[in-house]
């Protein structure tokens, strides 16, 4: 029987939750990296025992951690436990937390500036890694989405990182931070076309590359941000919170924007709203069912100034029609006095049948459903605030 | 020999349990101490000072001999008791938060 492994990043450490394929009984291990903000952990699709983790702190900055044994042991790539920490010539190893914007002559990309909250221009400054996206085929290749927004790639298992600097030339001077910073938080790889990547930035929008990350263009036509952007046809500057894709329909995309749930049927060339009967169309995560490309999940949040679920009720909303018609999924979720948020990377779906779906809350609960959202159970209730949830199905 | 005390999180990263003893060549300054620290424990690069600018991270402080040296020039000589190994060079996470 298959096994399930959940990787939960929290404000104060990481936790690994495991179960068999019934997804009824769970073991909880952790905290790993106690006291650190664990923005994201994710396993390689090509080698499920290869895990990457973003460990960060306002005090001590960014650390990248890697496990080669499914989370039993971890190390900073380039400094394996027990090995010399310097090269034979005395050069220090370990550059795994060195994220330097590429301003080399080879890239031809100056650092330039981006828009700050007060409308002035400000140079890019690395702060942290929000999201790690391992390659679909190579365990040693992994992408990192960082704040201030940029995309980095490592091809040596996270030991060294190189910026894909062409992204910042896609009107980067008009990008601006959202309330949580100017972060590149979503990276999507196309299983059918290794040349194609999507990324999303708050607050800049969605960008697509069709040449493996060398050049990029904004794909935001149809987004409306009338309260944030006076230009109704603004090409960049939109506060996209998350995008999602089904691997068998890579041109069909869904988006949870700051406000509005959106859909694209042409790989981002155009978007239209599918918020329909949602109680509010503000929210953070959005995900697609593992086997049904038109089945979508969101968790509506009251508003941009009140980041908690409306009416004290924790409700996941599911559309089986690709949007517009939504049903509340409440069985097993608190329906009174609940005021948590679900952050953008804190939802995941597994590939079993029936599809499992999981999410973590800012109140420290991780909920799971083994039947595509019809029934929910709390897997664990009292973790620190959950920043991210990823799931792996293991043989 | 220079005696360096790391905060708990950095001891964990460096896989050390107590204080750190370093050999520092030449004049003993904040920068020469940190150079020696990062050479011996490369996993600490970027955690105390920026990778590129080598500036102290905003929430890191350097204390020694009951003084806050954080705002001293990183190339200034540290107090003699630190240079002689009699007193530790303390790397401290700043008080931050409410």
Boltz contact constraints between the chains, C-beta under 6 A:
constraints:
  - contact:
      token1: [A, 58]
      token2: [B, 59]
      max_distance: 6.0
  - contact:
      token1: [A, 59]
      token2: [B, 59]
      max_distance: 6.0
  - contact:
      token1: [A, 59]
      token2: [B, 93]
      max_distance: 6.0
  - contact:
      token1: [A, 60]
      token2: [B, 9]
      max_distance: 6.0
  - contact:
      token1: [A, 60]
      token2: [B, 47]
      max_distance: 6.0
  - contact:
      token1: [A, 61]
      token2: [B, 46]
      max_distance: 6.0
  - contact:
      token1: [A, 61]
      token2: [B, 47]
      max_distance: 6.0
  - contact:
      token1: [A, 61]
      token2: [B, 57]
      max_distance: 6.0
  - contact:
      token1: [A, 76]
      token2: [B, 43]
      max_distance: 6.0
  - contact:
      token1: [A, 79]
      token2: [B, 43]
      max_distance: 6.0
  - contact:
      token1: [A, 85]
      token2: [B, 42]
      max_distance: 6.0
  - contact:
      token1: [A, 92]
      token2: [B, 39]
      max_distance: 6.0
  - contact:
      token1: [A, 92]
      token2: [B, 42]
      max_distance: 6.0
  - contact:
      token1: [A, 93]
      token2: [B, 42]
      max_distance: 6.0
  - contact:
      token1: [A, 94]
      token2: [B, 42]
      max_distance: 6.0
  - contact:
      token1: [A, 94]
      token2: [B, 43]
      max_distance: 6.0
  - contact:
      token1: [A, 97]
      token2: [B, 46]
      max_distance: 6.0
  - contact:
      token1: [A, 98]
      token2: [B, 51]
      max_distance: 6.0
  - contact:
      token1: [A, 100]
      token2: [B, 52]
      max_distance: 6.0
